[in-house]
Amino acid sequence: MIHIFDYQDNHYVYDTGSGALHMADRETADYLRAKEGQTVDLSALSPEKIREIEGDIASLVKEELLYKEEVKLYPPKSKYVKALCLHICHDCNLRCRYCFADEGAYHSAREMMSLDTAKRAIDFLIANSGDRKVLEVDFFGGEPLMNLSVIKETVYYAKEEAAKRGKRFLFTTTTNALLLNEETVRFLNEEMENVVLSIDGRKEVHDAVRKTVNGKGSFDAVIDKIKNFVSLRGDKHFYVRGTFTAKNLDFDKDVLFLADQGFDSISMEPVVTDIPDLQIKEGDLPAVKESYDRLCDEYLKRYAEGKGFNFFHFNVDLEGGPCLSKRVSACGAGNEYFSVTPNGDIYPCHQFAGDKDFLMGNVFEGKLDPSIRERFASSCLFTRKGCEDCFAKFICSGGCNANNYHYNRDIDVPYQMTCEMMKKRIECAMHILAQKKLGE
């Protein structure tokens, strides 16, 4: 299938089968729209122009760059585990209004993971990793740094045990930055492959939802700590991650604010919540799309000026991105990737934690519920309902299992609000990709 779209005065044709993106003139774009069954007036096209267009189309088809048949290969899912999200702390020193994790408590007792449980989780991962050489552990919360001593000892234990078996670990963590100090920054920079720092953008936006336990805004308490951390990070991976809600549908301003602070790797995600004044609703989509448009324009302007930055939503690699199997299988939650709560319970991912319908086992038992695992292992792009006719399917892979389930009670039924935002940002990303190519 092909997807034809306009962006400002540019006309693009994206071929899902080959992954090729083409720029076209208005006449060719309209001809293809008509060919796809859309109502388009082609009366102004001369016979010569039509022959020219048809010749170009035939050449691209012959080169398998247009109307290439899509491969429908159900990917084999690995029986081995590659990554764990350790809920090292079910508590938090912030009380963010939109927190899916119940402000860190996950609708249960506020508690810390013990070192014994963390070690058993590492043992579980190694024992079930098969011939995988590189394993991954994400320290998550709540606020993970509230249990820093266990993080440290777990890292040291994991590295020691992996070395005995010819394996190695990559560690990541997500933090709100309140507890960053000189010693902690040094440890994170030495041991963490990636660090995610939470900040929502402008002070008034951040403080409206990310409050301390005593109800005060947390922006002033974290901004300088994040800047200091980034200044010392060197060439190691990090990104600042924000959340936009119905309160800041002009989130392009927050992304640019973060870029202006010197943060050159930025993510800004739509909120996942049912809180009425924060939830993004269908009527908000035009404003969200306008925000993406403004951000796209400014992103290209800054890139041309040599002031570019990395924005996660505008990253799309049509040539050297994930292989087809990865694009189809998408998220490994519930099959290759699991989360572990402080008492050792295992869930498909952090967003399912605490839902007993998805309790898969416990690290002290070392076993996984085969029926739940098979449910996730058998899910892929081709089982997603409604994805077959979507141009974005090989890029988005059918959406987030947890979002799909929480909104539609089925991991294979995509959450349409996310779909609409995803399609918009992919069109922006493709426009950016094309404009960068033109500028080379």
C-alpha positions as CSV (number, residue, x, y, z in Angstrom):
1,M,0.0,0.0,0.0
2,I,1.0,3.6,-0.4
3,H,0.3,6.7,1.7
4,I,0.1,10.1,0.0
5,F,0.2,13.2,2.1
6,D,1.0,16.9,1.8
7,Y,3.1,18.9,4.2
8,Q,3.1,22.6,3.5
9,D,3.9,22.9,-0.2
10,N,5.5,19.4,-0.4
11,H,3.9,16.3,-1.6
12,Y,5.0,12.9,-0.4
13,V,4.4,9.2,-1.3
14,Y,5.3,6.6,1.2
15,D,5.4,2.9,0.1
16,T,4.8,0.6,3.1
17,G,6.1,-2.5,1.3
18,S,9.6,-1.1,0.6
19,G,9.7,1.7,3.2
20,A,10.6,4.1,0.4
21,L,9.6,7.8,0.7
22,H,9.2,9.8,-2.5
23,M,8.7,13.5,-3.1
24,A,6.3,14.2,-5.9
25,D,4.7,17.1,-7.8
26,R,1.1,18.0,-7.2
27,E,-0.1,16.3,-10.4
28,T,1.6,13.0,-9.6
29,A,0.3,13.1,-6.0
30,D,-3.3,13.7,-7.3
31,Y,-3.0,11.0,-10.0
32,L,-1.9,8.5,-7.3
33,R,-4.8,9.6,-5.0
34,A,-7.2,8.9,-7.9
35,K,-5.5,5.6,-8.5
36,E,-6.1,4.8,-4.8
37,G,-9.8,5.5,-5.2
38,Q,-9.9,9.0,-3.8
39,T,-12.1,11.6,-5.5
40,V,-9.7,13.9,-7.3
41,D,-10.3,16.2,-10.3
42,L,-7.7,15.2,-12.9
43,S,-9.3,17.1,-15.8
44,A,-6.4,19.6,-16.0
45,L,-3.8,16.8,-16.6
46,S,-2.8,16.6,-20.3
47,P,-2.3,13.2,-22.0
48,E,1.4,13.9,-22.1
49,K,1.6,14.5,-18.4
50,I,-0.4,11.4,-17.6
51,R,2.0,9.3,-19.8
52,E,5.0,10.9,-18.0
53,I,3.5,10.0,-14.6
54,E,2.6,6.5,-15.6
55,G,6.1,6.0,-16.9
56,D,7.6,7.2,-13.5
57,I,5.3,4.9,-11.6
58,A,6.2,1.9,-13.8
59,S,9.9,2.6,-13.2
60,L,9.5,2.7,-9.5
61,V,7.3,-0.4,-9.4
62,K,10.0,-2.2,-11.4
63,E,12.6,-1.1,-8.9
64,E,10.4,-2.3,-6.1
65,L,10.1,1.2,-4.6
66,L,6.4,1.6,-5.2
67,Y,3.5,-0.8,-4.7
68,K,6.0,-3.4,-3.4
69,E,4.2,-6.4,-1.9
70,E,4.3,-6.3,1.9
71,V,5.9,-9.2,3.5
72,K,3.6,-10.9,6.0
73,L,6.0,-12.9,8.1
74,Y,4.9,-13.9,11.6
75,P,8.2,-13.5,13.6
76,P,9.3,-16.4,15.8
77,K,9.3,-15.2,19.4
78,S,12.3,-16.1,21.5
79,K,11.8,-18.3,24.5
80,Y,14.6,-16.5,26.3
81,V,14.4,-13.5,28.6
82,K,16.5,-10.5,27.7
83,A,15.4,-7.7,30.1
84,L,13.8,-6.9,33.4
85,C,12.3,-3.8,34.8
86,L,13.1,-3.9,38.6
87,H,10.6,-1.9,40.7
88,I,13.3,-1.1,43.1
89,C,11.1,1.3,45.0
90,H,7.3,1.5,45.3
91,D,7.4,5.0,46.8
92,C,8.2,8.4,45.5
93,N,9.2,11.8,46.8
94,L,6.8,13.5,44.3
95,R,3.1,13.3,44.0
96,C,2.6,13.9,40.2
97,R,-1.1,14.1,39.4
98,Y,-1.0,12.0,36.3
99,C,1.2,9.2,37.6
100,F,-0.1,5.9,36.2
101,A,1.7,4.2,39.1
102,D,-0.5,5.8,41.8
103,E,2.2,8.3,42.8
104,G,4.7,5.5,43.1
105,A,2.6,3.1,45.3
106,Y,1.0,1.0,42.5
107,H,-2.2,0.9,44.4
108,S,-0.5,-1.0,47.2
109,A,1.8,-0.5,50.1
110,R,4.7,1.9,49.8
111,E,7.8,-0.4,50.0
112,M,11.3,-0.9,48.9
113,M,12.7,-3.9,47.1
114,S,15.2,-5.8,49.3
115,L,18.7,-6.7,48.1
116,D,17.8,-10.4,48.4
117,T,14.8,-10.0,46.0
118,A,16.9,-7.9,43.6
119,K,19.5,-10.6,43.5
120,R,16.9,-13.3,42.9
121,A,15.6,-11.3,40.0
122,I,19.1,-11.1,38.5
123,D,19.5,-14.9,39.0
124,F,16.1,-15.4,37.3
125,L,17.2,-13.3,34.3
126,I,20.5,-15.0,33.9
127,A,19.0,-18.5,34.3
128,N,16.4,-17.8,31.6
129,S,18.5,-15.8,29.2
130,G,19.7,-18.8,27.1
131,D,22.5,-17.9,24.8
132,R,21.9,-14.2,25.0
133,K,25.2,-12.4,25.8
134,V,23.8,-8.9,26.6
135,L,21.1,-8.6,29.3
136,E,19.3,-5.4,30.3
137,V,18.0,-4.2,33.7
138,D,16.0,-1.0,34.2
139,F,15.8,0.4,37.7
140,F,12.3,1.8,38.0
141,G,9.9,3.2,40.6
142,G,8.4,5.3,42.1
143,E,11.6,7.1,42.5
144,P,14.5,4.5,42.2
145,L,17.1,6.7,43.9
146,M,15.2,6.4,47.2
147,N,16.6,2.9,47.3
148,L,20.1,3.7,45.9
149,S,22.0,1.4,48.1
150,V,20.1,-1.6,46.7
151,I,20.6,-0.3,43.2
152,K,24.4,-0.2,43.7
153,E,24.7,-3.6,45.3
154,T,22.5,-5.1,42.6
155,V,24.6,-3.6,39.8
156,Y,27.8,-5.0,41.4
157,Y,26.2,-8.5,41.9
158,A,24.8,-8.6,38.4
159,K,28.2,-7.7,36.8
160,E,30.0,-10.3,38.9
161,E,27.5,-13.1,38.1
162,A,27.4,-12.2,34.4
163,A,31.1,-12.3,34.1
164,K,31.1,-15.9,35.3
165,R,28.9,-16.9,32.4
166,G,30.4,-14.8,29.6
167,K,27.5,-12.3,29.7
168,R,27.3,-8.6,30.4
169,F,24.6,-6.2,31.6
170,L,23.3,-2.8,30.4
171,F,21.7,-0.8,33.2
172,T,19.3,2.1,32.9
173,T,17.3,4.1,35.4
174,T,14.6,6.8,35.4
175,T,14.7,9.5,38.0
176,N,12.9,12.7,38.9
177,A,16.3,14.2,39.8
178,L,15.4,15.3,43.3
179,L,18.0,13.1,44.9
180,L,20.9,13.7,42.5
181,N,24.1,14.7,44.3
182,E,27.8,14.5,43.5
183,E,28.2,10.9,44.6
184,T,25.0,9.7,42.9
185,V,25.8,11.4,39.6
186,R,29.2,9.8,39.6
187,F,27.7,6.3,40.2
188,L,25.1,6.8,37.4
189,N,27.7,8.0,35.0
190,E,29.9,5.1,35.7
191,E,27.3,2.3,35.7
192,M,24.2,3.4,33.7
193,E,24.0,2.9,30.0
194,N,21.1,5.3,29.9
195,V,19.5,7.7,32.3
196,V,16.0,9.2,31.9
197,L,15.4,12.4,33.7
198,S,11.8,13.5,34.2
199,I,10.9,17.2,33.6
200,D,7.8,18.5,31.9
201,G,9.1,21.7,30.3
202,R,8.3,25.2,31.3
203,K,8.1,26.0,35.1
204,E,4.4,26.7,35.1
205,V,3.6,23.5,33.2
206,H,5.9,21.3,35.3
207,D,4.8,22.8,38.7
208,A,1.1,22.4,37.9
209,V,1.4,18.6,37.9
210,R,4.7,17.5,39.4
211,K,4.5,18.5,43.0
212,T,6.4,17.5,46.1
213,V,4.8,15.6,49.0
214,N,4.1,19.0,50.7
215,G,2.2,20.2,47.6
216,K,4.8,22.6,46.2
217,G,6.0,22.6,42.6
218,S,9.3,20.8,42.0
219,F,10.8,22.7,39.0
220,D,13.2,24.8,41.0
221,A,14.3,21.8,43.0
222,V,15.3,19.8,39.9
223,I,16.3,22.1,37.0
224,D,19.8,22.9,38.1
225,K,20.4,19.3,39.1
226,I,19.4,18.0,35.7
227,K,21.6,20.6,34.0
228,N,24.6,19.6,36.2
229,F,24.0,15.9,35.5
230,V,23.9,16.5,31.7
231,S,27.0,18.6,31.8
232,L,28.9,15.7,33.4
233,R,27.3,12.9,31.4
234,G,29.8,13.2,28.5
235,D,29.0,11.0,25.5
236,K,26.9,8.5,27.4
237,H,23.2,8.2,26.7
238,F,20.6,10.2,28.5
239,Y,17.3,12.0,27.6
240,V,15.0,14.3,29.4
241,R,11.4,13.0,29.3
242,G,8.3,15.1,29.7
243,T,4.6,14.4,29.7
244,F,2.1,16.7,28.0
245,T,-1.6,16.8,29.1
246,A,-4.7,18.6,28.1
247,K,-3.3,21.5,30.2
248,N,-0.4,22.1,27.8
249,L,-1.5,21.1,24.3
250,D,1.0,23.7,23.1
251,F,3.7,21.2,24.2
252,D,6.0,22.4,21.4
253,K,6.9,25.3,23.7
254,D,7.9,22.9,26.4
255,V,10.1,20.9,24.0
256,L,11.8,24.1,22.8
257,F,12.2,25.3,26.3
258,L,14.0,22.0,27.2
259,A,16.2,22.4,24.1
260,D,17.0,26.0,25.2
261,Q,18.3,24.6,28.5
262,G,21.0,22.7,26.7
263,F,19.2,19.3,26.6
264,D,19.9,17.9,23.2
265,S,18.0,14.6,23.7
266,I,14.3,15.1,24.4
267,S,11.1,13.0,24.7
268,M,7.6,14.5,25.3
269,E,4.9,11.9,25.6
270,P,1.1,12.2,25.7
271,V,-0.4,11.6,29.1
272,V,-2.1,8.2,29.8
273,T,-4.8,9.0,32.4
274,D,-8.5,9.2,33.0
275,I,-8.3,12.4,35.1
276,P,-10.8,14.6,33.4
277,D,-8.9,17.9,33.3
278,L,-5.6,16.2,32.2
279,Q,-6.8,13.5,29.8
280,I,-6.3,14.2,26.1
281,K,-9.6,13.8,24.3
282,E,-10.6,13.5,20.7
283,G,-11.5,17.2,20.6
284,D,-7.9,18.0,21.6
285,L,-6.4,16.3,18.6
286,P,-6.4,19.4,16.3
287,A,-4.4,21.4,18.9
288,V,-2.0,18.5,19.3
289,K,-1.4,18.2,15.6
290,E,-0.9,22.0,15.3
291,S,1.7,21.7,18.1
292,Y,3.6,19.0,16.1
293,D,3.5,21.2,13.0
294,R,5.0,24.2,14.8
295,L,7.6,22.0,16.4
296,C,8.5,20.5,13.1
297,D,9.0,23.9,11.5
298,E,11.2,25.1,14.4
299,Y,13.1,21.8,14.5
300,L,14.1,22.2,10.9
301,K,15.0,25.9,11.4
302,R,17.3,25.1,14.3
303,Y,18.8,22.2,12.4
304,A,19.6,24.5,9.4
305,E,21.2,26.9,11.9
306,G,23.4,24.2,13.4
307,K,21.4,24.2,16.6
308,G,19.7,20.9,16.1
309,F,18.6,18.6,18.9
310,N,17.3,15.0,19.1
311,F,13.5,14.8,19.6
312,F,12.3,11.2,19.9
313,H,9.0,11.6,18.1
314,F,10.8,12.9,15.0
315,N,13.2,10.0,14.7
316,V,12.3,7.6,11.9
317,D,14.9,5.6,10.0
318,L,13.4,4.2,6.8
319,E,16.7,2.7,5.5
320,G,18.6,1.4,8.5
321,G,16.0,1.0,11.2
322,P,14.8,-2.1,12.9
323,C,14.6,-5.2,10.8
324,L,11.2,-6.4,9.6
325,S,11.0,-9.1,12.2
326,K,11.5,-6.5,15.0
327,R,9.0,-4.1,13.4
328,V,6.4,-6.8,13.3
329,S,7.0,-8.3,16.7
330,A,7.3,-4.9,18.4
331,C,7.4,-4.8,22.2
332,G,8.8,-7.9,23.9
333,A,6.6,-7.3,27.1
334,G,5.3,-10.5,28.6
335,N,7.7,-12.7,26.5
336,E,11.3,-11.4,26.5
337,Y,10.8,-8.5,28.9
338,F,9.1,-8.4,32.3
339,S,8.8,-6.2,35.4
340,V,9.4,-7.3,39.0
341,T,7.7,-5.7,41.9
342,P,9.3,-5.3,45.4
343,N,8.0,-8.6,46.6
344,G,9.4,-10.5,43.6
345,D,6.1,-10.8,41.6
346,I,6.6,-10.9,37.8
347,Y,4.3,-9.0,35.4
348,P,4.5,-8.4,31.6
349,C,5.7,-4.8,32.0
350,H,5.6,-2.0,34.5
351,Q,2.2,-0.8,33.4
352,F,0.6,-4.1,34.3
353,A,2.2,-4.3,37.7
354,G,-0.3,-4.9,40.4
355,D,-3.0,-6.3,38.1
356,K,-3.5,-9.8,39.4
357,D,-4.9,-10.9,36.1
358,F,-1.4,-10.5,34.7
359,L,0.6,-11.9,37.6
360,M,3.0,-14.3,35.8
361,G,5.0,-15.7,38.7
362,N,7.6,-14.8,41.3
363,V,11.4,-14.7,41.1
364,F,11.7,-16.9,44.2
365,E,9.8,-19.6,42.3
366,G,11.6,-19.0,39.0
367,K,8.6,-19.9,36.8
368,L,6.4,-18.0,34.4
369,D,2.7,-18.6,33.7
370,P,2.8,-20.2,30.3
371,S,-0.7,-19.1,29.2
372,I,0.0,-15.4,29.8
373,R,3.4,-15.6,28.2
374,E,1.9,-17.3,25.2
375,R,-0.8,-14.6,24.9
376,F,1.9,-12.0,24.6
377,A,4.2,-14.1,22.5
378,S,1.4,-14.7,19.9
379,S,0.6,-11.0,19.7
380,C,2.2,-9.1,16.9
381,L,1.4,-6.5,14.3
382,F,-0.6,-8.9,12.2
383,T,-2.9,-9.7,15.1
384,R,-3.6,-6.1,15.8
385,K,-7.2,-5.1,14.8
386,G,-7.4,-2.2,12.4
387,C,-3.7,-2.0,11.6
388,E,-3.7,-3.7,8.2
389,D,-4.8,-0.6,6.3
390,C,-2.7,1.9,8.3
391,F,0.4,3.3,6.6
392,A,2.2,3.6,10.0
393,K,1.9,0.0,10.9
394,F,5.6,-1.0,10.2
395,I,6.8,2.0,12.2
396,C,4.4,2.0,15.2
397,S,4.0,-1.9,15.3
398,G,0.5,-1.7,16.6
399,G,0.9,0.4,19.7
400,C,1.5,-0.2,23.4
401,N,0.2,-3.5,24.9
402,A,-0.7,-1.8,28.2
403,N,-2.4,1.2,26.6
404,N,-4.4,-1.1,24.3
405,Y,-5.5,-3.2,27.2
406,H,-6.3,-0.4,29.7
407,Y,-8.5,1.4,27.2
408,N,-9.9,-1.5,25.2
409,R,-9.4,-4.5,27.4
410,D,-7.5,-6.2,24.6
411,I,-3.8,-6.0,23.8
412,D,-4.6,-6.4,20.2
413,V,-7.0,-3.5,19.9
414,P,-5.0,-0.3,19.5
415,Y,-5.9,2.9,21.4
416,Q,-7.2,5.2,18.7
417,M,-6.1,8.4,20.4
418,T,-2.5,7.2,20.3
419,C,-2.9,6.1,16.7
420,E,-4.0,9.5,15.6
421,M,-1.0,11.2,17.3
422,M,1.4,8.6,16.0
423,K,0.3,9.1,12.4
424,K,0.7,12.8,12.7
425,R,4.2,12.7,14.2
426,I,5.3,10.1,11.6
427,E,4.3,12.5,8.8
428,C,6.3,15.2,10.5
429,A,9.3,12.9,10.8
430,M,9.1,11.9,7.2
431,H,9.0,15.6,6.1
432,I,12.0,16.3,8.3
433,L,13.9,13.3,6.8
434,A,13.1,14.5,3.3
435,Q,14.2,18.1,4.0
436,K,17.4,17.0,5.5
437,K,18.2,14.9,2.4
438,L,17.5,17.9,0.2
439,G,19.9,19.9,2.3
440,E,22.8,17.5,2.0
